[in-house]
Amino acid sequence: MMGVPLPGTSLVQHTPFPKPATSTMRLLLLAVLLVLANASRAATLESLGAIPLPGVKGGFDLMSIDGPDQRFFLAAEGNGSLEILDLKAAKRIKSIGGMDAPKWVVYRPESHRLFVSNGDGKVRVFSSDDIAEDADHYERVDRVQTAEGAATSLLVPELDRLFLAVPAHDTTAADLRIYRPVAPILSK
């Protein structure tokens, strides 16, 4: 039997919202917690240490790696040097100075050649051919004159090409120079 509604009320009956099953709620909560845990884990890095570079001044530019021998090559632009690090021993093994704002470092593993493009328009080429005997030996085998300010390079092994971007100057337009790395490099 329905009674007369009180003032300010209606005769419509309200059905409570159905409660989800407890196991469904637990699964939903677990899924949300897993998403949050993975998101926070993906956004962090674990520090594994540092390799000191005493005496190196100024900033750095780009870097390259010889994965099998765990050698790391770092262009120390402000210092005018190429820093060669041993990742396994966590130490610097060599600093090659005399560069003019080294920018890009490209390592070519099949020929054990390092290509370092510099702000003075020269690509310096280093070799570590006797890597089996002495992985810490790097010798300059060539210096290729390109164009002043041409320091941005990209080695594409699939094409066997080294691309070098040359900026515009007062009287010359910018261009992209294309080289084919030659191994062994004959000039010393």
N, C-alpha and C positions, 0 to 999 in steps of 0.2 A: 504494500500500500504506500502510495506516495503522498506525502504531506504537502502542505502549502509552503511554497518557498518563503523564506524569511526575506525581509527587505534587503536588497543588495546582493542576493544570491540567485542562482538559477536552478533549474531542475536537471541540467546536464550533469551526468555523473562523470567524474574524472577517473580514468583508469591509470594506475601507477605505471611508470616506465618499466618495462621488464628488466630484471636484473640479469646481467650476463652470468654465465656459469663461472665459477671460481677458477677453473682450470684455464678458461679462455683469457681471463684477466691476468693470470700469472704468465701465460705465454706472451701476451701483449707487452706486459711490463718487462719481461726478459728480452724481448726483441728490441725495445727502446733502449734498454741498458747496453745491449751489445752494440747497437749503432753508435751510441755516445762513446763507448769505450774505444771502438775502432777509429772514430773521428779524432779523438784526442791522441791516440797512438800515432796516427798518420801525420799529425801536425807537429811532431817533436823529433829531435835528433839526439842521438846518444853520442857524447863526446868520447873519442877514442884516444885522444892525446894531441900533441903538437910537436912539430919538428922545428927547433930553434934555427934562426937564420941570422946569427950575429954579424954585425957590420953591414947588413943590407939596409940601404936607405931608400926612402920614397915608396911609391906605390907599385903595384903589380898589374900586369895585363893578363894575357891568356896563358894557358898551360896545356900540356899533352902528357901522355903516359905510354910507357912500354910495359904492358901488362904482364907478359911472361917473365920478364926480368925484374919486375916491380921497381922500375925507375920512373921518377916523376920529373917533368921538365917545366920550369916556371920562369916566365919572362919577368924579370925585375926591371921594369921600365925606368923607374926613377934612379935606379942604381947603375943602369947601363950594363946589365949582366944577365946571363942565363944561369939559373940555379938548377943543379941536378941533384935529386934526392933519392935515397934508397929507402923505399917504403917498408921493406922487410926489417931493416936494421933501424929504421926511424932516425936517419941522420942525413945531413948534407954530405955528398961525396965530392962535389966539384962546383966551382963557381967560375964561369967563363966570362971575363970582362971585355972591355973594349968595344962594346956595342953602342949604337946610337938609338936610344929609345926602342928596345926590342918590344915587339907587339905580339905577333902570332907565332906560335911554336907548333910545328907539325912533325910528328914522328912517323916514319915509314918502316914498319917492322921487317918486311921481307928484305930490305937492303940495309937495315940498321943505319938509316940516315935521318938526321934532324935538320929541318928547314926552319930558319928563324928570320922572319921579315922584320926589318928595322926602319925607323923613321928617316934614315939617310938614303933610302932607296936601294939598299943592298939586301939581298937574301943571302944569309950566311948558311953554309951547309957543313954539317959535322957528321963524322962517321965513327962508328964503334964496331967495325968489322971483326975485330978479334974479341968479340964479346964473350965467346966461350972461354977464352983464357983470362980476360980482364974486363969485366963488365963495367968497370969504372973509367975506362980509357975512351976519351972522345977527342978526336983530332979534326981541326978545320980542314976540309978538303976543297972547298970552293967558296967564292964570293961572287954572286951574280949581280951585276949592276942593273937596276930596273929604272925607277924614276923617284925623285925626291918626294918624300911623304907617302910613298906606297908601302904601307905597313900592314894592311888588312889582307889576309890570304886564306885560302881554303884548299886543302888537298882532298881530291875525290879519287880514291883508289880504283873504284869501278870504272872510271873514265881514264885513269892514268894521267891525270892533269892536276896542275897547281894553278889556281886562279889568284890573281893579284889585283886588287882595286887601287887605281891611281887617281888621286884627287886632282881637281882642276887647279891650275895656277893662273897667273895673270895672262899669259899668252897661249896656254894650252887647255884643251878641254879634258874633262875626266874620261878615263877609259878603263876597261877591264882587260888585263893582260893574261894570256893563257900560255902556260909552259908545260912541257912534258918532262917529268923528272927522268934523268938518265942515270942508270947505275951499271957499272961503276962510273963515278964522275972522274974524268980524266985530269982536269986541271988541278994543280996543287997551289 
